[in-house]
Amino acid sequence: MSSRIGVVTFPGSLDDKDAARAVTLAGAEAVPLWHADATLHGVDAVVLPGGFSYGDYLRCGAIARFAPVMEPLINAAREGMPVLGICNGFQILCESHLLPGALTRNDHLHFICRDQRLEITNTTSAWTKNFDMNQEIVVPLKNGEGGYVADERTLDQLEAEGRVIARYLELNPNGSRRDIAGICNEAGNVVGLMPHPEHAVEALTGPTVDGLGFFTSVLKSLVENGKVLA
Amino acid sequence: MSVDNVASAKANSDVEQPFAALGLKLDEYERIKEILGRRPTSSELAMYSVMWSEHCSYKSSKVHLRQFGDKVPANDSMLVGIGENAGVVDIGDGWAVTFKVESHNHPSYVEPYQGAATGIGGIVRDIISMGARPVAVMDPLRFGAPEHPDTRRVVNGIVAGIGGYGNCLGLPNIGGEIVFDPSYQGNPLVNALCVGTMKHEDIHLAKASGVGNSVILYGARTGGDGIGGVSVLASETFDADGPAKRPSVQVGDPFMEKLLIECTLEVLHAGLVEGIQDLGGAGISCATSELASNGEGGMHVWLDRVLLRDSTLSPEEILMSESQERMCAVVEPSKVDAFLDVCKKWDIEAVVIGEVNASGRLTVDWHGEQIVDVPPRSVAHDGPVYERPYARPDWMDARQADAPTAERLARPNSAEAVRETLLRMVAAPNLAAKTWVTSQYDRYVRGNTVLAQPEDSGMIRVDEVTGRGIAVSTDCNARFAALDPYRGAQLAFAESYRNVATTGARPLAVTNCLNFGSPEDPSVMWQFEQAVTGLADACLDMGTPVTGGNVSFYNQTGDVAIHPTPVIGVLGVIDDVNKRTGMEWKTAGESIFVLGVTRDELAGSEWAHEIHGHLGGMPPVLDLAVEKNLAEVLLEASKTDLITAAHDVADGGLAQAFVEMAIRADRGATINLPEDQDSFVFLWSESASRAVVVAPHHHDQALVALCSRYGIAVTHVGSVDDTTELHFRGVYGGEVSATIDELRAASEAVLPKLFG
């Protein structure tokens, strides 16, 4: 039985089809989840995709955080279900307090879309197991509010516990503190990432296929945790 | 509150009405009275004023635009032609594509951010109202002089507006143009193109058929924004000291538009819709009269049912409002509940505002009083048609005689001078890297973007299984059109056609956005007539029909009109996007060829503009048969894997083409200039019908044979190197070299420095 990975669609989600494509290419079954349904339909893991849920009105992710689907999702995440939030999904995870810190307006005040070099700095989280430590990858980045901020103590703690999963190389595209591109929770099952690995899964359309590693990682971790059979 | 109704219009025929303030001429007002057999009510006057505006009625352009219908090439790919919201073409395997470009020029000068944002919103709704899923957008833009202080305001606002709206909508922005010229100082051009895909069976039309069917208005609420946008804003010349026109600009909500796309596609695919129309220019007036006029002829509307943002709006304002993100659907009564359920799922408000009937009239009630009773065709389709006078202006002779000969404009004539010119040209705002702009747009969303700027055309994968895809390019060198509007329009079309073919896609259909000055000026009208004729003739010759388009007049401030700017979009189809040809040369040792003939053609060139600020002479000659054969060579070479890279040669000539390929590849090359040609002319002439292609060494002979089969001149000019330097040998007996880092730095610094 292949793994079933849910992809949530909120009003204003834009990269949901892309995330589902990446899940499929990694070898799992993509299960569409609807924001208004308070159920996860028995999926093994969930991706919160990029986009502008609720038009980013009020604050990015602030309204989506209260969608009916988020209640079972937050509970499942606390019990160890792998959850990946990409871009707007990362913002929703911070608003949900599944991850610390917040994402703020890019320091240069412009939306930015570029092929971004990253360094993988954690190979134990549910979504980064298939990478090598300090591996360099290139995936697209596109955001207007991607500057990761947290207080100094939280930043120190994230670094000390190895919870910074990726850092920007060459150029910090949005003013993120300590070049942080992604982080995970203490248990390593919840990951937030500002760049878009789902746009780097086919040589035809992406700058690389480096993004696939995030999706194959979660399959590996589901097998290791006995959630699905190898 | 009492309103002017039909009964009182019949009773008091002598009331003085503000037709002139609404943009109607006296004879037009008299004609309305003739049609109705009485004076119009204030609501009817409002409807006629917006629908008979230049922007909606094409009253000055209609007589010329007929050529696109009269000169239709034999081409069996056209599924829906001109006249609908957008034309539809067959691309094979049961797939259809619709694409269109529209202008949002005037609002974008008054309020750059919202003007540009709602330009995207409007064209996207045109595409969804055909039943297609929008899959990409492009923006051909024209701005004033780069160093003019106001250009910074306009550029930043427009770019932020396009990004702010388009990114939030989830459509990749895959190309377009950014051109600077003082001619656009008071009249920037914001054209927006959208392309959508669908299966043949999903095509829908704007038609109110079926007596008894309900008319549903859904989407955003109606507000006071954009009242009279098409009539008082887009159909008049800006006056230097006129009142601020900001209230006529609409305000966009891209989040609502995204919901509207998903909701509309869901109701269409569920078979819940008989006819559909978007609300753009002229709002409810346009949607109801066009639906009724295209259908069985009658419709009744209860205007007081329209959901409002502002409860104090008068019926006239509601009829004229151009509030964004609204759609109108005709639905069978038994399907209304299902339709409303889908709207509810997407959190979209919807209300039944009317009913289709057999009366042959469009009637509108406001709280029980009849305020409109008109024949819908007279509003939507039988507006005034003007045979405006046109004449070739006298000054054309002097302009065309002022050729940029070596005696008239100093040319570099040594290796040192060529190197200096090279570095200046690379940093010319019109040639410099546009990354500062395009990095503010999302080009990745939806995961089907195969090529995006700076490639020659944008390419989208349509079918993820078969790899079938489309390519789109938009082009126009308006300086060529200023020198000769007939040939200029043809050159714009040829460049766009070539850009599509360069990427390996077969050109199939054409759209256009014709941006001109005031039609009341006979010189402008002559430019327009010439450009339309040139384009129609070229499309007939090349077998690519015009499927739709847009005219924007009154792009002038005072007496000074913009350069005639016929922006031409060409759509092509490619069987398998994996076979596309990019512009990046990849492998050291591969051969570099120039296809086509380079002549001493510098009139209207970027060199003449940038270095000398000169515009005169005759634009490059164009032989459409050669252009077609060049495209055949490019297509066959791509299909048979003869070439590994290709790049169109246009603005900035061969020098710019080589530089762009090298920067894209981050890899150098050595170019040996032909001994029998002047080095400067070879590098910067803008002769038409040329491309640079790259082929593995062992394909050299096959490529030369292919070119000779199609009669295309081919010159082996050099090879790709394993270095990061670009060398030009044989430049007036010397050599010119530049590192790629140096060229890239010069190119990429320009826009951030001007506008960042």
Boltz contact constraints between the chains, C-beta under 6 A:
constraints:
  - contact:
      token1: [A, 11]
      token2: [B, 259]
      max_distance: 6.0
  - contact:
      token1: [A, 12]
      token2: [B, 255]
      max_distance: 6.0
  - contact:
      token1: [A, 12]
      token2: [B, 258]
      max_distance: 6.0
  - contact:
      token1: [A, 14]
      token2: [B, 170]
      max_distance: 6.0
  - contact:
      token1: [A, 14]
      token2: [B, 445]
      max_distance: 6.0
  - contact:
      token1: [A, 18]
      token2: [B, 447]
      max_distance: 6.0
  - contact:
      token1: [A, 21]
      token2: [B, 447]
      max_distance: 6.0
  - contact:
      token1: [A, 52]
      token2: [B, 168]
      max_distance: 6.0
  - contact:
      token1: [A, 55]
      token2: [B, 255]
      max_distance: 6.0
  - contact:
      token1: [A, 110]
      token2: [B, 440]
      max_distance: 6.0
  - contact:
      token1: [A, 111]
      token2: [B, 163]
      max_distance: 6.0
  - contact:
      token1: [A, 111]
      token2: [B, 167]
      max_distance: 6.0
  - contact:
      token1: [A, 111]
      token2: [B, 440]
      max_distance: 6.0
  - contact:
      token1: [A, 112]
      token2: [B, 439]
      max_distance: 6.0
  - contact:
      token1: [A, 113]
      token2: [B, 439]
      max_distance: 6.0
  - contact:
      token1: [A, 113]
      token2: [B, 442]
      max_distance: 6.0
  - contact:
      token1: [A, 114]
      token2: [B, 439]
      max_distance: 6.0
  - contact:
      token1: [A, 140]
      token2: [B, 444]
      max_distance: 6.0
  - contact:
      token1: [A, 142]
      token2: [B, 442]
      max_distance: 6.0
  - contact:
      token1: [A, 199]
      token2: [B, 444]
      max_distance: 6.0
  - contact:
      token1: [A, 205]
      token2: [B, 447]
      max_distance: 6.0
  - contact:
      token1: [A, 205]
      token2: [B, 449]
      max_distance: 6.0
